[in-house]
Amino acid sequence: MKKEKTFKNQLSRKKVIKVVKDVQAMCDMQIPYYAYGDNEAGCKMALRLNEIEIELSKWLSELTEEEKSLNVTGNFYTKISKEEFLNKVKLLISYDNDEGKLSEDVFPYEMSARIGQDLSKIEFDRENCTYFNSKEPFGKYPFIGHKELSRGLHTFWMQIGGDWEYPVCFIFYWGDGELRAYIPEDGNAYNKKEKCAYGSDSLNEIDYEIVESEIDENKMINDILKHIKKK
């Protein structure tokens, strides 16, 4: 289990922006270099902190603008052939783009900012995840893999979660020139109130009978069709 990577990737973009702002504020509280007089080490430290503050300001501006752009785009799907869609999904979740090898060490820990944003709405661990060639779904979910829900809306169904969690179901779809992800609420098995996977919530243990009674394929499909519209 890759706890270090898991922790790193569970940091939300808003938390990263907050940390950058906090560090920037600390740099801003520095003693100016001229106050150190003949203390060469102190002068160098103050000048370097000033450089770091400038770099952080640029980075913060870029992060803020990217966060705004991520929040503007809605859930729309655009036309793509089944073959092209599956090739793009396979490239993401089956192979390392640089070395052409199986990418269990890359996905789901590394993914685009857009997909990360789409999946950040629900808290879950990324320890276990279905892949392109997986044969069986996790838990009591009805299926994994490709499913065309309406004309042109190609989806690829996945499940993900830690050993201690009940897996959460999500889909990939093609939205405005890039792969997007969506976690249906209706028919999916996770704690809707706490916005996290069962097992990582405040409950003491997973009641499998109750949890699995929430799984409903038709409800998930209707949820997807309700929230993802053709552009």
N, C-alpha and C positions, 0 to 999 in steps of 0.2 A: 504494500500500500504506500502511495507516494504522498504522505501527509504534507511535506513542505510545498510541493507543487499545488496541492489542493488548497492549502491555506492562501497561497499567493494569488491564485486565480479566483478565490471567492471574495477578494476585496472589491467592493463596488467602485465604479468610477467616481461617484460623489465622495466616497471616503478618501480616494486618492487625491482629489482636488482639495479636500479639507486639509490633508496632511501637507500638501504643497503650500497652502496658505499659512499654516502654522509655522513651517520652517522658514518661509519668507518673512513672517513677522519677527521671528527670532533673529534673523539676519539684520533686520531693520533696527533692532535694539542694540546693535553693536556699538562699541566705542569708536569714534572716527580715528583714522590712522594717525592724524597729526597730534592727537592727544597722547600718543605713546612716546613722543619726543625722540630720544636717541635709541629707544628700544627697537632694534631692527626686526626681531622676531614678531613683536607685537604689531608693528607697522605692516609686515607682510601678511599676517593673519587677518588684519582688518581689511586690507586691500582685496584679499582672496574672498572674504565674506561678502564684500561689495560686489565682486564679480559673480558669485553664486546667486546673490539676490537678483541681479540683472537676468541671469540665465533662468532662474525660477519664474520671473515675471513673464518671460517669453513663453516658457513651457505652460504656465498657467493659462495664458491667453489662448494657446493652441488647444489645450484640454477643454476649456470652457466653450470655445467655438464648436469643437467636435461634439461635445455633449449636447449643445443646442441643436445641431444638425441631426443627431440621432433621435432626438425627441420630436422633431418636426414631422418626420416621415411616418405615415400611418401604415396600417396593415393592408397592403394591396398586392395582388399577384399579377404578373404579366405573362404573356404567351411564351412558351418554350416547348420544344418537342420532348416526348418522354425519354428518348435516347440521350439527348443533350442534358436534360435534367439529371438523369441517373449518372451520367458521366461526371457531372460536377459534384454530386453527392459522394460518389465513389472516390473522387480525387481528394475530397475533404476528409473522409472518415476511414479510408483504407490505406492510403499511401502517403509517404513523406515526399513532398514535391521535389526536394533537393537530391535525395538519395534513392528514391524509388523503392523503398522498403516499407513493410508494414509499420503503421504509425501508432501503435498503442501508446508510445511514449510522447506522442504529439497531440493527437485528438483524444479526449475532449479537453485537455489542459490548455491547448493553444487553438484559438479560433479568431475569426474576425471580430472587430469591435462591435459591429452590428449584431452578429449572432450572440455575442456575450451580453449585449444590452437586452436582446429579446429574452434570453434565458435567466437574466438576473431578477426577474419579477418574483421568482420562487426560489427559496433557499434549499439546496440539496448538495450532497457531496458527489464528486465526479469519479469516484473510485471504480465503479462498475458501469459499463455502458455497452449497449448493443452496437454492432458494427454492420458494415454493408453486407457481409456474407453470413451474418448470424442466422441460425436456423430456427431458434425458438425465442419467443418474447419472454421478458421477465415477468414474474408474478402471474396474475390471472388476466393480464391484458390479452385481447383477442388475436392480435397479429403485430408483425413488424414489417418494414419494407415499403415498397411503392404501392400507392393507391391513388387513382384519379377520382376526385370527389365530384367535380363538375367539369364541364368542357374547358380544358386548358389548365385546370388547377391540379397540378401534379404535386403529390405530397409523399414524403418518406417518413415513416413512423419509427420512433426510437423510444427506448426506456433508459433511465439513468438513475444511479443512487449508490449510497455506501452500503457496506455489509449490514449495518445496523438500521438501515432505512428501508421503507417500502418504496420501490422504484416509482419515479414520476415519468409520465408519458409526455413526449413532445414530438413535434413534426418539423421537417424542413420543407420549405416551398421556395419558389422562384419569385422574388419581389423586386421589380424595377431594376433589373440588371445585376442582381446579386442574390446569393442564398440568404434566406431569412429563416428564423425559427419561431415557433409559436407553441405555447403551453395551453391546451384547452383546459378550462375550469370545469365545465359540466361533464360528468362522466369520468373524470380523472380522479385518481386516489392520492390526495395530499391534504394537509390541514389547511382548509380555505381561510380560517380565521387568522392563523399565525403565519400564513404564506410560506410554508416550508414542508418538506417531506415528513411523513409519519416516521417517527424514530428520532428525528431531530427537533421535535416539538416539546412542549412542556408535559405531555402525557408520560406516564411511567413506562408503558410498554405498548407494543402494537397489538391491537385486537384485530386479528386477521379476518375474522368473520365480518366485522363491521366495515373494516377498510375495503375489503374486496367486494362488498356489496355496493360500493360507490362506483365501481367500474362499469361503464355502459358505453359500448361502441357507438350506438346511434346518437347518444347525447354529445359525445365528443365530436362526431362529424357535424352535427347541427351547430355546435358551438363554433367550430372552425368556419363553416359557411356563413355564419352570422357576423363574424369579426374580420374575415379576410375577403375583401371585395375585388372584383376585376377593375384594373385601372384603364 
